[in-house]
Amino acid sequence: MVREQYTTTTPGTSLERPKNEYIYKIGIYGWRKRCLYLFVLLLLIILVVNFSLTIWILKVMWFSPTGMGHLRVTKEGLRLEGESEFLFPLYAKEIHSRVDSSLLLQSTHNVTVNARNSNGEVTGRLNVGPKMVEFHSQQFQINSKDGKPLFTVDENEVVIGTDKLRVTGPEGALFEHSVETPLVKAEAFKQLRLESPTRSLSMDAPRGINIKAQAGNIEALSQMDIKLHSSDGVLLLDAETVRLPKLPEGARGGPGISQGLYEICVCPDGKLYLSVAGVGSTCQEYSRVCQ
């Protein structure tokens, strides 16, 4: 900008115009001005590009006032629609599925769920792998929908809380040690078989053992001896006919020769006793044994 001086004259007078001795230039000229315009233009271009990228990111990520993409923010927490992939650990207090669908946790290796205490130590771990499901904790328990414990496992025992335990394997159930149960029952129209291939089979009950077959026979097979013992009471065989088909039979001999054989006699009250066998029956109705 150039400042000029002007002199006011009256008509009829002539004064010499003074020369411009002092000239002041204010502003930006030359290459500085061009650089400034170029810088402003560059800022405008960057602003337009940033604004376009922001609009593109908002559109691609599906940002909305309620959330982002399939993720919705509600009063109850976060709601995720469809399938989602988590690249890092997920920390949550509760995870629920929709009412009309199931919850699916899928991984190419395994799915691990950890429970930690206030100190950050792992107190329980559930690991679902391709070949095995592992659970690490002091106790494992499965409850029904009404809160009744159905299956409980700890270091001391295994508790099954259902009314009926059903084993569907063709080989049955194998127990290496003792089993305590009030009832052992076979499936309808199936056979019940209790077997000990190499050891003995023992059944103990403080108030009696009841073996019942509503349709069929009861067989007791053993390589050695079969012992029926009652410490305080009687052994009752209640049937129309009691048969002992494999007892040895003696040959005809002279009188008084027993051949080491004995005859089983029955008292009127059902008590059994042995009597030396003879040619005829040696059982006596009023024997001293029956009194």
Summary of the structure (lengths in Angstrom):
residues: 291
radius of gyration: 51.4
end to end distance: 151.7
largest distance: 196.6
contacts: 367
relative contact order: 0.03
helix: 10%
strand: 17%
